[in-house]
Structure formats: structure tokens, C-alpha cells
Amino acid sequence: MSVTKKELIELVAKKANLTNKASKEATKVFLNGIRDSLKRGEKVVLTGFGTFSLRARKQRKGRNPKTGEAITIPARNAPGFTPGKSLKKAVR
């Protein structure tokens, strides 16, 4: 089972005693802040929770599954998350 964005917004509204509209805006600003920081190449550290960062992916060989033709997959950056010690301990 997973938590949807809508469910997260409802949880924030309930726990922070906010309206759903205010909670939706706060969640949107928070997630956009993480996204924008990563776009600028910055690391986002949430002490006790974890770290969001960019990971460099090297160029590599691949294969087109439809045709079997060999292709080159270009290098790119991918977002990554490393859980913090508290989060790891909480989910054990």
C-alpha cells in the first residue's frame, strides 16, 4: 500500500490543524522547493529524515526491447534519496 499525494495533504491538514486548501499549498511549496533545489544541483538535507541529491548516471549500452537493436543510453542526472539514521531506525 502507498500513500497518495491527496492522502498526504489530508494528513498534513489534520495534524497541523489546517484547511485542506492551506495544506495543499504548503505541501506543493515544500515539494517544489525540493525539486527546484535539485534542479540547481543542490543537496536537500532534512535532518533525521534523509537527504535528496542528484546522482550522475554514466552513458551505457542498452538494447531496444522491440527490435533487439543495440542503443546507447546517454548520461544524465537522476534524483536520489538516502534515508537518515532516524528514518532507518523507525522503519525496522
N, C-alpha and C positions, 0 to 999 in steps of 0.2 A: 504494500500500500504506500502511496506517496501523498504528500501534501501539495495541493494546488496553490497557485498564487491567490486565488479567491479565498481559500481557506486560511492562508497566512494573513491576509488582510483582515478577515473576521477575527482571527486570534489576537492580532495587534489591537484591534478596536476594543475587544473585550478586556484584555489585560491592561491596556493603557487608558481605559475609560474614555475612548474617543468615538466619534461618529465613524461610520463606515467610509464616508467621503474623506474625512481627515486622515483616517488610517490608510486609505488607498493612496492619497497624495504623499504621505510620509514614506510608505513602502516604495512608491515609484521614485521618489527623490533618493532614497537610500540605494536602491538597485542601480539607478542611473549614475550615482556617484561612484560606485564600484566600477561600472562599465567605463565611464569616462577616464578614471584614473588608469585603468588597464590600457585604454587606447593611447594614453600619453606615455605608456611604458613604465608607469609607477607601480609599486607593490602596495597592496592594501593589507595592513596588519590589524586584525581585531583580536586584541589580547584576550586569551582564554578561549577563543573560538577557533581562529585559524588565519591563514594567510592566502590571499588571492594574488597570483602573479602570472606573468607571461612565460611560456616555455617555448624555446626555439625548436622547431621541428626541421630536421635536415631534409634535403632533397633525397628522394629514394625511388627505387624502381617498383613498379606495380604492374598489374595486369587488368585489362578491361574484362570484366566478368561475362559480358555478352559475346565478345568476339575472340577473347583469349589473346588479343594483341598486347604486346609489352608496351607500357607507357612510363613516362617519368612524372612522378608526383612532385610538384615544386615545393621548395622550402617555404615555411610560413611560421607565424607565431600562433600559439594556441593558449587559451586561458587554462590555468591550473589552480588547484586548491590543495593546500596542505593543512590538515587538521591540527589544532593546538593540543597541548597536553591535557587540558581540562576536558575538551570535547572527546578526545580518545578515551579518557577515563570514564566519562559519563555514559558512553555507549557500549562499554564492555559488558 
